[in-house]
């Protein structure tokens, strides 16, 4: 069974000011994901999430809020719910759906917490 790598890059906004940048990589089994990128949006507390597979790239915008070290994110129309704990370096994905329902789409379902390591 092959393992795939997710690269997660987060840019946190704290009081409207970019606080810091960091990058973590995650090993994810049974997912055809090459890269997962989080970046700030022009709107406060919104993050654009880009996911790249071997065949296509998908984007979604999620509302995120930071409480202590945990970034909790959710999308509209049931497009996703996930948490990233910076101190624990862990990502917990309840679900993430990318693309259009009537055309190409990609769904990530993972309820188990996965621990990452710093990108090099």
C-alpha positions in Angstrom: 0.0 0.0 0.0 1.5 3.3 -1.1 1.5 6.4 1.2 0.8 9.8 -0.3 2.2 13.1 1.1 0.1 16.1 1.9 2.1 19.4 2.2 0.3 21.8 4.4 1.3 25.5 4.4 -0.6 27.7 6.8 -0.5 31.5 7.0 -2.3 32.6 10.2 -4.0 36.0 10.6 -4.0 37.4 14.1 -5.9 40.6 14.7 -5.8 41.3 11.0 -2.0 41.1 10.9 -0.1 38.1 9.5 1.5 36.5 12.5 3.7 33.8 11.1 4.2 31.2 8.3 4.9 27.6 8.8 4.8 24.4 6.8 4.0 20.8 7.7 3.9 17.5 5.7 1.6 14.7 6.4 1.6 11.0 5.3 -1.9 10.1 4.2 -2.9 6.6 3.2 -5.4 5.9 0.5 -5.6 9.5 -0.7 -4.3 10.6 -4.1 -3.1 14.0 -2.7 0.2 15.5 -3.7 -0.2 18.9 -2.0 -2.6 20.7 0.3 -1.9 24.5 0.6 -3.6 26.9 3.0 -3.2 30.7 2.2 -4.8 33.8 3.5 -7.7 35.4 1.6 -8.4 39.1 1.1 -11.1 38.7 3.7 -10.2 38.4 7.4 -10.5 34.9 8.8 -10.9 33.3 5.4 -8.4 30.9 3.9 -8.1 29.6 0.4 -7.3 25.9 0.4 -5.7 24.4 -2.7 -5.5 20.6 -3.1 -3.4 19.1 -5.9 -3.8 15.5 -7.2 -1.9 13.8 -10.0 -4.7 14.8 -12.4 -6.1 18.1 -11.3 -6.0 21.1 -8.9 -9.0 22.1 -6.8 -9.7 25.2 -4.7 -12.1 26.1 -1.9 -12.5 29.0 0.6 -12.9 28.1 4.2 -13.8 30.3 7.2 -11.2 29.7 9.9 -10.7 30.9 13.4 -7.7 30.5 15.7 -8.3 29.6 19.4 -5.1 29.0 21.3 -3.0 26.9 19.0 -5.9 25.3 17.1 -7.1 26.6 13.7 -10.7 25.4 13.1 -12.0 25.7 9.6 -15.4 25.1 7.9 -16.7 25.6 4.5 -20.2 26.6 3.2 -22.6 24.0 1.6 -20.9 21.2 3.6 -17.6 21.6 1.7 -15.6 20.8 4.7 -14.7 20.7 8.4 -11.2 20.3 9.7 -8.8 21.4 12.5 -5.1 22.0 12.6 -3.2 22.1 15.9 0.0 23.9 15.6 1.5 22.8 18.9 0.8 19.1 18.2 1.5 19.4 14.5 -1.7 17.5 13.8 -4.4 17.7 11.2 -7.8 16.3 11.8 -10.1 16.2 8.7 -13.7 15.4 9.1 -14.4 16.0 5.5 -13.2 18.2 2.6 -15.0 18.4 -0.8 -13.5 20.2 -3.8 -14.9 20.9 -7.2 -18.4 21.1 -8.6 -21.0 18.4 -7.7 -22.1 18.0 -11.4 -18.5 17.8 -12.8 -15.1 16.9 -11.5 -14.8 16.7 -7.8 -12.5 15.3 -5.1 -13.4 14.3 -1.6 -11.2 13.7 1.4 -12.7 11.9 4.3 -10.4 11.4 7.3 -11.5 11.4 10.9 -8.3 10.1 12.4 -5.8 12.7 13.6 -2.5 12.6 11.6 0.7 14.1 12.8 3.0 16.1 10.5 6.6 17.1 10.5 8.2 20.4 9.4 8.8 20.8 5.7 12.4 21.1 4.6 
